[in-house]
């Protein structure tokens, strides 16, 4: 029994190269070997879900959670913390 990990990327400088790096990172995390997979990855907590850009800007992120975010989405982000970049 396992769960997936929810990863959210936020960056004001979206580029195809950055999106390619995110996809490569995802492929690595979801890779399988004789022991199974490392992690199942879910990016659907991003603003707009699966149909939205993979890497929203800070403004898109703030706008979504201010205007449209549902309570369960805000609760899911309550303990989130940045692991790279400027925490502001």
Buried (B, 14 or more C-beta within 10 A) or exposed (E): EEEEEBBBBBBEEBEEEBBEEBEEEBEEBEEEEEEEEEBEBBBEBBBEEEEBEBBBBEEBBBBBBEEEBEEEBEEBBEEEEEEEEEEE
